[in-house]
């Protein structure tokens, strides 16, 4: 059996729970990450190296957003860089599980790169709005700022909630991860507006300024609504009796 085939089989048998994951992540990004993790295994890459390659592709997309004038060619290049970066972001964790080389330092690096790309992407959109979109109302420049705020709040809130729950399980002697609940298709569909992969796909329309701006604003509204819902949910879970 080839190393690539072995890796694919092992990764397919050790996938994370699909609970709380959108359809895009479940059926597109994770399978793509699985293939890239197998490639990384074949090339003897470490998970941290895959994380850094993921960041390199994402930040190449960020630079193109800020520098290139919106056009179909720019849209295709930005989309390719962001989507590949996202798939590699899934691959690093899968490779760590396959090789048993996961570590606190690797998890830290992964989260730091994720946070950095989230901040940089919306800053790049702000630069592009200012330089290339010819916005008639300067208040549109606050849209990427608000989007960045909502995205970072959801990211930070989710990570912090997960860590606090893990610490509580350790204190209570439960240890290990919480039992995985069955995945809900309805929830997976509902989460699509706040899935990072859907946000990457938005850049396919970067060449059409009016359409891109309209859909970017729509995704902002979705992120703000989900931000409020998630923060309330997480606070209630952490405040529940018996925690």
DAUR-V229036 format. One record per run of one state. SS is the DSSP state (A for helix, B for strand, O for the rest). FROM is the first residue (numbers start at 1). TO is the last residue. If there is no record, write none. Layout:
SS&FROM&TO  SS&FROM&TO
This chain:
O&1&2  A&3&12  O&13&22  A&23&42  O&43&46  A&47&67  O&68&71  A&72&99  O&100&103  A&104&132  O&133&137  A&138&172  O&173&184  A&185&194  O&195&195  A&196&205  O&206&208  A&209&239  O&240&243
